[in-house]
């Protein structure tokens, strides 16, 4: 098995290299500390599994993930990252084969490699827990007016502006917003907006 670890921190590269070689002694393991090295190694070797940091120097891995998938379609990708918010995990996880947080034990990355090598998709325990926070309750039902209020909230309008657009009072807007907080289990507008985007609520 040929693996490539891409991270812009040498200590992390060295640590992962040691752990992976110990657990997969017959494997060939390469390391890349920047994007140029990453693509050079991918082009020169039939890499089976790429372990990629999301925040990679001046780049964000999502910026070049389509390029990797296009040029190296047989290469499986595992994100090993400190990016741990629910929305990012949900979105980034759609484009890769595995997702592990750097805050987790090294056993997680080993399990991820084994699973992905067998053709399975792997999300670590912490990343799965984060994703589950965004899974909507099947009993959630937004009223027509709540959906209308939500749509205008997503346009970053103030309470007064929402009231004017929908021809309702400020208090009614506040009531609908409070109901949305409760139904979507969020505490503030930032959480409401993030969850709405993640779940594509205004498109439903």
Buried (B, 14 or more C-beta within 10 A) or exposed (E): EBBBBBBBEEEBBEBBBEBBBEBBEEBBBBBBBBBEBBBEBBEEBEBBBBBBBBEBBEBBBBEBBEEBEEEBEEBBBBBBBEBBEBBBBBEBBEBBBBBBBBEBEBEBBBBBBEBBBEEEBBBBEBBEEBBEBBEBEEEEEBEEBBBBBBBBBBEEBEBEEBBBBBEBEEEBBBBBBEBBBEBBEBEEEEBBBBBBBBBEBBEE
